[in-house]
Amino acid sequence: MYILGVWDGHDSGAALLEDDKIVFAANEERFTKRKLEVKFPYNSINAALKYAGLKPSDIEVIAFPTTELTKTLERIYPYSKEYHYLYRRRKIPKPAFEQFNRWLRYFFLQFGIWPLCGTISKAIVSRQLKHMGFEKFKLYTVEHHTSHAATAAFSSGFNRALVVTLDGLGDGLSGSVSTFENGKLERHHAISSRDSIGIFFEQVTYLLGMRELEDEGKVMAMADYSYPFDFSANKMKDFFKVEGTNIIAKYHFYKQLKMLDKILWNTPREQFAYMAQQLLENVMVRFFSNLLEEYGIGDVAMAGGTFSNVKANMKVRQLEKLKRWFVFPHMGDGGMAMGAAMYTNYLLNGISSYKFDNAYLGNEYSEDEIVSALKREKDLSYEYDKDKSKHAAELIDENNYIFWFQGRMEYGPRALGNRSILAKASSEDVKDKLNLYVKQREWFQPFAPSLLLSEAERLLEDVKGYDKFMTMAYRVKPEVREAMKSVVHVDYTARPNMVGDENPEYKALIQHVKKLEGYGVILNTSFNIHGMPIVMSPEDAIETMKKTSTKYMFIGDYFVENKKGK
């Protein structure tokens, strides 16, 4: 049986399952070139069908998440969703009645699923699918946090686990606590939307002049440039409290925003970010400590946008009673299509376990497609490279950055060695060049490393778990910080992608780097220009190479040199 998952909200996308296998998953942004796309995922759906060699009429079961009032209204009036997308991404002028609009949004967000919301949402989504050629299909709706929980539990590889979701909000909730045991997922507790620690962090991001639902990682990075102080001196310390297995907000959304704005007025922005990050970490540590004590389960699976905060994740990982952990790699709403499909498969067929040893679930391109795209470019020379991993390692060792485009596109927000830009981990010069010409990131944002799994304990402190997906921060050991200075943050932490046998070509590249430099680690950042989605196709890669005047690229089995490269 094939089951198609569809998500038409923030970071829309599609996922296709066949029995207990994940066939394909991608997000609409890669096709439309609008980061965190909100439009209906027509392209993602078609790509999934094309990859599997299916027609719409071959799909009998389709699932989608979230039928709350606000989401249903956006489906009825898609212009409102588009307007909010453009406003949030700062693509239109600041609205004249911005504060009123924000108050109105918060007013509606407090409502969960109202009567008829599911029926109306189902009718609208069904109509869109029928326009694509889908015919005799059954359409299922899945609650927002149930979708998140399904991705975490069913992909974790755990037989018995605590399953926790935390995000901004969805279907009237901001979090949930479930157990997963003997193939059964059971919810025990939910956290209301009013008590959302995710919305709190979104508000901090907005007040710092950044984009909500997109730049929260910048707030996390900026926080480390504040001078540290004890939590007792934190002006936000009373905004949330943890009582047992519940998180409780002191203020409602709009009052909380006003209180934060008042604090920011006479607080340096680095300190403001530090306060928010410190509060988030404090809440999560107390919350998880209570959960581990209450349920007596040491393995924890996590999903939801709040778990994109790798520094808070690190604090949770370090709890003594936590034995093993798993953060679903597409933890935000971009993973909702997968969760809806997984949970529906669980309900219909009892399937609750998927092999998830890599995230290479997107589009792949043949040699003919790659060569055809290259032939059209007069300023690019290319040749077949029988030992591309060795060649790439040599160029990296010579202080170049390179574009690396291989195999299937990664699923989720992180580049994991198939759509990556790579450089030497020990060179700040090449890091600065990369940032100047390509990434254009804020000065306080660190780059991340890819390192051999076999090198993890040599390079990092307190290695607890195997993180292939860049979902967790680790502290870098003092003796190797100089060798990793282009991928270490100011507080000596890094967000590693640990590379094992799931990507042989990429592993071989890093092994060659180790032979040349002594350490199996490189700088790895996503293959995109700042503010754009990660590249998907050979044409995307070539266009990015030309726009950034990048000199070297390895695409499939071909080495490409830009005659106009710097």
C-alpha positions as semicolon CSV with decimal commas, in nm:
position;residue;x (nm);y (nm);z (nm)
1;M;0,000;0,000;0,000
2;Y;0,116;0,351;-0,087
3;I;0,028;0,634;0,149
4;L;0,083;0,996;0,048
5;G;0,134;1,259;0,317
6;V;0,063;1,623;0,228
7;W;0,126;1,944;0,422
8;D;0,004;2,281;0,292
9;G;0,124;2,515;0,568
10;H;0,456;2,666;0,675
11;D;0,732;2,476;0,487
12;S;0,482;2,275;0,285
13;G;0,575;1,943;0,131
14;A;0,492;1,581;0,058
15;A;0,607;1,235;0,166
16;L;0,535;0,895;0,012
17;L;0,537;0,565;0,201
18;E;0,516;0,212;0,066
19;D;0,430;-0,032;0,345
20;D;0,714;0,016;0,600
21;K;0,946;0,204;0,361
22;I;0,992;0,576;0,310
23;V;0,999;0,615;-0,069
24;F;1,032;0,991;-0,112
25;A;1,007;1,315;0,083
26;A;1,067;1,675;-0,017
27;N;0,950;2,027;0,057
28;E;0,795;2,271;-0,182
29;E;1,056;2,543;-0,127
30;R;1,311;2,346;-0,331
31;F;1,084;2,368;-0,637
32;T;0,945;2,722;-0,604
33;K;1,271;2,876;-0,474
34;R;1,079;3,053;-0,197
35;K;1,228;2,951;0,136
36;L;0,979;2,787;0,372
37;E;0,706;2,791;0,108
38;V;0,344;2,798;0,226
39;K;0,162;2,716;-0,096
40;F;-0,004;2,381;-0,168
41;P;0,275;2,131;-0,249
42;Y;0,182;2,047;-0,609
43;N;0,547;2,015;-0,715
44;S;0,646;1,796;-0,420
45;I;0,353;1,564;-0,481
46;N;0,434;1,530;-0,851
47;A;0,801;1,468;-0,773
48;A;0,708;1,190;-0,529
49;L;0,486;1,021;-0,788
50;K;0,748;1,058;-1,060
51;Y;1,020;0,909;-0,843
52;A;0,804;0,605;-0,762
53;G;0,677;0,569;-1,119
54;L;0,317;0,619;-1,011
55;K;0,011;0,803;-1,140
56;P;-0,230;0,992;-0,913
57;S;-0,485;0,717;-0,967
58;D;-0,243;0,466;-0,808
59;I;-0,273;0,637;-0,468
60;E;-0,565;0,522;-0,256
61;V;-0,476;0,676;0,082
62;I;-0,377;1,039;0,144
63;A;-0,325;1,211;0,481
64;F;-0,274;1,568;0,589
65;P;-0,229;1,734;0,932
66;T;-0,376;2,030;1,119
67;T;-0,739;2,137;1,096
68;E;-0,740;2,417;1,354
69;L;-0,947;2,731;1,297
70;T;-0,660;2,951;1,172
71;K;-0,533;2,689;0,929
72;T;-0,885;2,626;0,800
73;L;-0,936;3,000;0,744
74;E;-0,608;3,012;0,551
75;R;-0,733;2,730;0,329
76;I;-1,057;2,918;0,267
77;Y;-0,874;3,250;0,209
78;P;-0,527;3,158;0,072
79;Y;-0,445;3,526;0,022
80;S;-0,425;3,569;0,400
81;K;-0,162;3,295;0,419
82;E;0,037;3,450;0,135
83;Y;0,017;3,795;0,293
84;H;0,143;3,669;0,627
85;Y;0,425;3,480;0,451
86;L;0,542;3,794;0,271
87;Y;0,511;4,003;0,588
88;R;0,696;3,754;0,804
89;R;0,980;3,723;0,552
90;R;1,001;4,107;0,522
91;K;0,914;4,096;0,151
92;I;0,655;4,375;0,179
93;P;0,657;4,709;0,363
94;K;0,566;4,707;0,729
95;P;0,184;4,718;0,755
96;A;0,027;5,038;0,888
97;F;-0,172;4,842;1,147
98;E;0,096;4,590;1,234
99;Q;0,021;4,575;1,606
100;F;-0,351;4,526;1,546
101;N;-0,277;4,252;1,291
102;R;-0,052;4,080;1,542
103;W;-0,316;4,105;1,815
104;L;-0,575;3,959;1,575
105;R;-0,344;3,671;1,488
106;Y;-0,283;3,592;1,855
107;F;-0,658;3,607;1,918
108;F;-0,728;3,341;1,657
109;L;-0,427;3,129;1,751
110;Q;-0,572;3,051;2,091
111;F;-0,850;2,852;1,928
112;G;-0,788;2,492;1,836
113;I;-1,012;2,270;1,627
114;W;-1,365;2,409;1,600
115;P;-1,671;2,218;1,480
116;L;-1,671;2,179;1,101
117;C;-1,303;2,278;1,072
118;G;-1,205;1,922;0,980
119;T;-1,490;1,890;0,731
120;I;-1,410;2,221;0,560
121;S;-1,034;2,159;0,548
122;K;-1,092;1,810;0,413
123;A;-1,318;1,941;0,136
124;I;-1,067;2,206;0,027
125;V;-0,765;1,971;0,027
126;S;-0,969;1,703;-0,153
127;R;-1,064;1,951;-0,425
128;Q;-0,699;2,048;-0,478
129;L;-0,597;1,684;-0,504
130;K;-0,872;1,607;-0,754
131;H;-0,747;1,893;-0,972
132;M;-0,414;1,706;-0,984
133;G;-0,581;1,388;-1,110
134;F;-0,629;1,198;-0,787
135;E;-0,955;1,005;-0,807
136;K;-1,069;0,726;-0,576
137;F;-0,877;0,803;-0,261
138;K;-0,956;0,811;0,109
139;L;-0,847;1,130;0,281
140;Y;-0,744;1,123;0,647
141;T;-0,677;1,413;0,884
142;V;-0,414;1,384;1,158
143;E;-0,380;1,613;1,460
144;H;-0,074;1,841;1,451
145;H;0,123;1,709;1,749
146;T;0,026;1,352;1,669
147;S;0,203;1,401;1,335
148;H;0,514;1,529;1,512
149;A;0,505;1,244;1,762
150;A;0,471;0,984;1,487
151;T;0,786;1,105;1,308
152;A;0,986;1,093;1,631
153;A;0,859;0,760;1,763
154;F;0,840;0,560;1,441
155;S;1,181;0,674;1,309
156;S;1,374;0,649;1,635
157;G;1,456;0,279;1,630
158;F;1,352;0,256;1,996
159;N;1,130;-0,026;2,119
160;R;1,025;0,170;2,426
161;A;1,054;0,546;2,450
162;L;0,920;0,869;2,587
163;V;0,796;1,082;2,296
164;V;0,794;1,461;2,340
165;T;0,678;1,731;2,099
166;L;0,729;2,106;2,148
167;D;0,673;2,384;1,895
168;G;0,497;2,716;1,848
169;L;0,150;2,571;1,830
170;G;-0,079;2,355;1,623
171;D;-0,440;2,245;1,668
172;G;-0,460;2,438;1,995
173;L;-0,152;2,278;2,153
174;S;0,214;2,370;2,188
175;G;0,341;2,033;2,308
176;S;0,262;1,676;2,399
177;V;0,399;1,384;2,599
178;S;0,344;1,027;2,482
179;T;0,489;0,683;2,534
180;F;0,586;0,441;2,262
181;E;0,598;0,076;2,364
182;N;0,547;-0,253;2,180
183;G;0,455;-0,063;1,864
184;K;0,186;0,143;2,040
185;L;0,192;0,523;2,056
186;E;-0,016;0,663;2,341
187;R;-0,051;1,029;2,444
188;H;-0,060;1,105;2,817
189;H;-0,036;1,482;2,840
190;A;-0,072;1,793;2,625
191;I;0,048;2,152;2,670
192;S;-0,192;2,428;2,568
193;S;-0,114;2,684;2,300
194;R;-0,130;2,960;2,562
195;D;0,172;2,808;2,737
196;S;0,390;2,791;2,427
197;I;0,764;2,825;2,484
198;G;0,793;2,816;2,103
199;I;0,579;3,127;2,057
200;F;0,789;3,298;2,325
201;F;1,106;3,234;2,125
202;E;0,935;3,351;1,805
203;Q;0,848;3,678;1,979
204;V;1,208;3,727;2,090
205;T;1,320;3,668;1,731
206;Y;1,071;3,926;1,602
207;L;1,169;4,190;1,858
208;L;1,537;4,149;1,769
209;G;1,450;4,248;1,412
210;M;1,473;3,896;1,270
211;R;1,226;3,673;1,088
212;E;0,995;3,455;1,296
213;L;0,987;3,084;1,211
214;E;1,321;3,127;1,032
215;D;1,585;3,312;1,234
216;E;1,546;3,156;1,579
217;G;1,885;2,989;1,526
218;K;2,042;3,334;1,494
219;V;1,905;3,427;1,837
220;M;2,062;3,111;1,979
221;A;2,398;3,202;1,820
222;M;2,383;3,567;1,929
223;A;2,318;3,467;2,291
224;D;2,674;3,342;2,330
225;Y;2,811;3,693;2,274
226;S;2,654;3,821;2,596
227;Y;2,844;3,819;2,920
228;P;2,702;3,530;3,125
229;F;2,497;3,584;3,439
230;D;2,307;3,365;3,682
231;F;1,948;3,271;3,605
232;S;1,834;3,454;3,917
233;A;1,933;3,780;3,742
234;N;1,738;3,696;3,427
235;K;1,459;3,949;3,372
236;M;1,253;3,681;3,195
237;K;1,292;3,413;3,461
238;D;0,927;3,430;3,572
239;F;0,777;3,413;3,223
240;F;0,741;3,033;3,250
241;K;0,726;2,777;3,524
242;V;0,736;2,398;3,515
243;E;0,494;2,212;3,736
244;G;0,532;1,837;3,713
245;T;0,495;1,747;3,347
246;N;0,340;2,078;3,248
247;I;0,485;2,406;3,119
248;I;0,287;2,713;3,224
249;A;0,323;3,065;3,081
250;K;0,271;3,361;3,313
251;Y;0,137;3,590;3,041
252;H;-0,093;3,554;2,743
253;F;0,068;3,600;2,398
254;Y;0,010;3,972;2,357
255;K;0,093;4,066;2,717
256;Q;0,407;3,857;2,690
257;L;0,511;4,046;2,376
258;K;0,461;4,381;2,552
259;M;0,664;4,266;2,852
260;L;0,948;4,148;2,627
261;D;0,946;4,476;2,437
262;K;0,972;4,663;2,767
263;I;1,276;4,456;2,869
264;L;1,445;4,506;2,531
265;W;1,413;4,885;2,552
266;N;1,708;4,913;2,793
267;T;1,881;4,578;2,735
268;P;2,160;4,516;2,481
269;R;2,042;4,273;2,217
270;E;2,307;4,012;2,299
271;Q;2,190;4,009;2,663
272;F;1,827;3,994;2,550
273;A;1,906;3,689;2,335
274;Y;2,101;3,535;2,624
275;M;1,806;3,577;2,860
276;A;1,572;3,407;2,614
277;Q;1,810;3,120;2,543
278;Q;1,885;3,073;2,913
279;L;1,513;3,064;2,994
280;L;1,445;2,809;2,719
281;E;1,726;2,583;2,841
282;N;1,612;2,617;3,204
283;V;1,252;2,527;3,116
284;M;1,350;2,231;2,901
285;V;1,589;2,089;3,160
286;R;1,329;2,109;3,437
287;F;1,057;1,974;3,209
288;F;1,261;1,676;3,090
289;S;1,395;1,605;3,438
290;N;1,038;1,574;3,561
291;L;0,936;1,358;3,264
292;L;1,225;1,118;3,312
293;E;1,140;1,090;3,681
294;E;0,766;1,051;3,623
295;Y;0,777;0,788;3,348
296;G;1,100;0,607;3,431
297;I;1,191;0,571;3,063
298;G;1,548;0,661;2,965
299;D;1,509;0,668;2,585
300;V;1,352;0,986;2,447
301;A;1,233;1,071;2,094
302;M;1,164;1,437;2,010
303;A;1,005;1,643;1,733
304;G;0,862;1,991;1,686
305;G;1,027;2,320;1,593
306;T;1,157;2,393;1,944
307;F;1,398;2,101;1,902
308;S;1,580;2,287;1,627
309;N;1,755;2,466;1,916
310;V;2,065;2,248;1,938
311;K;2,201;2,420;2,251
312;A;1,884;2,344;2,448
313;N;1,893;1,990;2,308
314;M;2,248;1,956;2,444
315;K;2,130;2,047;2,794
316;V;1,860;1,781;2,772
317;R;2,108;1,524;2,640
318;Q;2,333;1,580;2,940
319;L;2,064;1,482;3,193
320;E;2,184;1,183;3,393
321;K;1,864;0,981;3,361
322;L;1,848;1,020;2,985
323;K;2,004;0,712;2,825
324;R;1,943;0,747;2,451
325;W;1,792;1,025;2,245
326;F;1,661;1,087;1,894
327;V;1,554;1,416;1,737
328;F;1,366;1,372;1,412
329;P;1,584;1,555;1,156
330;H;1,297;1,748;0,998
331;M;1,169;1,847;1,340
332;G;0,969;2,155;1,238
333;D;0,645;2,178;1,044
334;G;0,828;2,077;0,727
335;G;0,814;1,721;0,862
336;M;0,436;1,722;0,904
337;A;0,355;1,547;0,576
338;M;0,575;1,256;0,679
339;G;0,411;1,242;1,022
340;A;0,058;1,243;0,880
341;A;0,145;0,958;0,643
342;M;0,319;0,758;0,916
343;Y;0,035;0,793;1,164
344;T;-0,225;0,697;0,905
345;N;-0,017;0,392;0,813
346;Y;-0,005;0,307;1,184
347;L;-0,384;0,331;1,214
348;L;-0,460;0,135;0,899
349;N;-0,182;-0,123;0,893
350;G;-0,023;-0,122;1,238
351;I;0,315;-0,013;1,099
352;S;0,513;0,179;1,360
353;S;0,877;0,135;1,264
354;Y;1,078;0,268;0,970
355;K;1,444;0,233;0,885
356;F;1,574;0,588;0,904
357;D;1,952;0,565;0,873
358;N;1,982;0,857;0,632
359;A;1,786;1,159;0,509
360;Y;1,859;1,122;0,138
361;L;1,495;1,103;0,035
362;G;1,456;1,368;-0,235
363;N;1,525;1,416;-0,605
364;E;1,813;1,246;-0,785
365;Y;1,954;1,326;-1,130
366;S;2,106;1,100;-1,393
367;E;2,442;1,147;-1,562
368;D;2,262;1,248;-1,882
369;E;2,068;1,521;-1,699
370;I;2,385;1,654;-1,538
371;V;2,586;1,656;-1,863
372;S;2,297;1,816;-2,052
373;A;2,287;2,103;-1,801
374;L;2,667;2,148;-1,815
375;K;2,679;2,153;-2,196
376;R;2,468;2,467;-2,203
377;E;2,728;2,669;-2,008
378;K;3,009;2,826;-2,212
379;D;3,196;2,961;-1,907
380;L;3,216;2,624;-1,733
381;S;3,461;2,348;-1,821
382;Y;3,396;1,997;-1,698
383;E;3,553;1,653;-1,708
384;Y;3,481;1,306;-1,576
385;D;3,658;1,253;-1,242
386;K;3,715;0,891;-1,146
387;D;3,847;0,983;-0,800
388;K;3,637;1,284;-0,707
389;S;3,658;1,231;-0,330
390;K;4,039;1,242;-0,334
391;H;4,044;1,539;-0,572
392;A;3,791;1,730;-0,361
393;A;3,994;1,664;-0,044
394;E;4,309;1,799;-0,213
395;L;4,134;2,121;-0,317
396;I;3,999;2,163;0,037
397;D;4,348;2,107;0,177
398;E;4,474;2,384;-0,055
399;N;4,236;2,630;0,115
400;N;3,957;2,630;-0,142
401;Y;3,588;2,598;-0,078
402;I;3,402;2,365;-0,314
403;F;3,044;2,292;-0,418
404;W;2,949;1,927;-0,369
405;F;2,634;1,795;-0,544
406;Q;2,572;1,420;-0,523
407;G;2,292;1,161;-0,522
408;R;1,951;1,223;-0,371
409;M;1,866;1,558;-0,215
410;E;1,850;1,568;0,163
411;Y;1,515;1,585;0,341
412;G;1,502;1,858;0,602
413;P;1,680;2,185;0,675
414;R;2,038;2,051;0,692
415;A;2,284;1,972;0,414
416;L;2,433;1,632;0,497
417;G;2,688;1,577;0,225
418;N;2,475;1,560;-0,092
419;R;2,392;1,929;-0,139
420;S;2,682;2,083;0,053
421;I;2,949;2,350;0,037
422;L;3,273;2,220;0,187
423;A;3,592;2,378;0,317
424;K;3,881;2,323;0,556
425;A;3,782;2,311;0,922
426;S;4,101;2,482;1,037
427;S;4,102;2,785;0,806
428;E;3,930;3,107;0,904
429;D;4,050;3,267;0,578
430;V;3,852;3,030;0,357
431;K;3,556;3,056;0,595
432;D;3,556;3,433;0,553
433;K;3,588;3,403;0,174
434;L;3,297;3,158;0,167
435;N;3,087;3,390;0,379
436;L;3,173;3,696;0,169
437;Y;3,097;3,549;-0,173
438;V;2,829;3,289;-0,105
439;K;2,666;3,257;0,237
440;Q;2,659;3,620;0,356
441;R;2,568;3,511;0,707
442;E;2,565;3,743;1,008
443;W;2,904;3,767;1,175
444;F;2,786;3,587;1,488
445;Q;2,657;3,274;1,309
446;P;2,894;2,976;1,319
447;F;2,947;2,717;1,049
448;A;2,907;2,348;1,129
449;P;3,136;2,047;1,084
450;S;3,098;1,711;0,917
451;L;3,323;1,459;1,086
452;L;3,386;1,089;1,070
453;L;3,189;0,893;1,325
454;S;3,514;0,725;1,423
455;E;3,657;1,070;1,509
456;A;3,365;1,185;1,727
457;E;3,508;1,085;2,066
458;R;3,850;1,218;1,968
459;L;3,714;1,563;1,880
460;L;3,409;1,613;2,104
461;E;3,332;1,598;2,474
462;D;3,053;1,391;2,622
463;V;2,964;1,200;2,306
464;K;2,629;1,042;2,385
465;G;2,457;0,912;2,074
466;Y;2,528;0,913;1,704
467;D;2,405;1,234;1,539
468;K;2,399;1,202;1,162
469;F;2,150;1,484;1,124
470;M;2,299;1,795;1,293
471;T;2,030;1,808;1,562
472;M;2,257;1,837;1,867
473;A;2,539;2,061;1,994
474;Y;2,858;1,923;2,145
475;R;3,151;2,092;2,312
476;V;3,478;2,062;2,120
477;K;3,779;1,933;2,313
478;P;4,040;2,201;2,397
479;E;4,327;2,025;2,223
480;V;4,154;2,024;1,882
481;R;3,988;2,366;1,883
482;E;4,261;2,520;1,670
483;A;4,222;2,244;1,412
484;M;3,845;2,312;1,404
485;K;3,843;2,689;1,443
486;S;3,627;2,756;1,136
487;V;3,348;2,531;1,270
488;V;3,359;2,609;1,643
489;H;3,135;2,872;1,800
490;V;3,260;3,132;2,045
491;D;3,154;2,910;2,338
492;Y;3,352;2,615;2,191
493;T;3,044;2,422;2,082
494;A;2,969;2,278;1,740
495;R;2,670;2,119;1,567
496;P;2,825;1,811;1,402
497;N;2,710;1,586;1,123
498;M;2,869;1,251;1,215
499;V;2,933;1,055;0,897
500;G;2,927;0,675;0,887
501;D;2,850;0,422;0,615
502;E;2,525;0,587;0,504
503;N;2,716;0,804;0,252
504;P;3,027;0,616;0,125
505;E;3,146;0,887;-0,118
506;Y;3,124;1,162;0,142
507;K;3,290;0,943;0,403
508;A;3,575;0,874;0,160
509;L;3,624;1,248;0,104
510;I;3,659;1,314;0,478
511;Q;3,894;1,016;0,512
512;H;4,119;1,171;0,245
513;V;4,110;1,501;0,438
514;K;4,220;1,313;0,750
515;K;4,521;1,171;0,565
516;L;4,620;1,519;0,453
517;E;4,551;1,714;0,774
518;G;4,541;1,463;1,058
519;Y;4,177;1,509;1,153
520;G;3,867;1,366;0,986
521;V;3,663;1,684;0,991
522;I;3,558;1,951;0,739
523;L;3,338;2,260;0,728
524;N;2,999;2,170;0,581
525;T;2,730;2,426;0,506
526;S;2,420;2,409;0,291
527;F;2,451;2,456;-0,085
528;N;2,259;2,781;-0,125
529;I;2,287;3,156;-0,122
530;H;2,168;3,317;0,202
531;G;1,791;3,346;0,212
532;M;1,739;3,086;-0,062
533;P;1,646;2,719;-0,023
534;I;1,911;2,450;-0,065
535;V;1,967;2,375;-0,435
536;M;1,777;2,084;-0,584
537;S;1,873;2,033;-0,950
538;P;2,190;2,056;-1,162
539;E;2,051;2,380;-1,305
540;D;2,014;2,522;-0,953
541;A;2,372;2,424;-0,871
542;I;2,512;2,578;-1,188
543;E;2,315;2,900;-1,142
544;T;2,446;2,932;-0,784
545;M;2,801;2,867;-0,906
546;K;2,773;3,148;-1,161
547;K;2,605;3,397;-0,927
548;T;2,871;3,349;-0,659
549;S;3,169;3,323;-0,897
550;T;3,263;2,995;-0,730
551;K;3,557;2,825;-0,898
552;Y;3,515;2,453;-0,822
553;M;3,224;2,212;-0,813
554;F;3,186;1,835;-0,807
555;I;2,851;1,732;-0,951
556;G;2,782;1,363;-0,991
557;D;3,098;1,213;-1,140
558;Y;3,210;1,540;-1,297
559;F;3,457;1,806;-1,186
560;V;3,349;2,153;-1,297
561;E;3,565;2,463;-1,312
562;N;3,425;2,813;-1,354
563;K;3,643;3,019;-1,592
564;K;3,515;3,334;-1,418
565;G;3,559;3,192;-1,068
566;K;3,744;3,372;-0,793
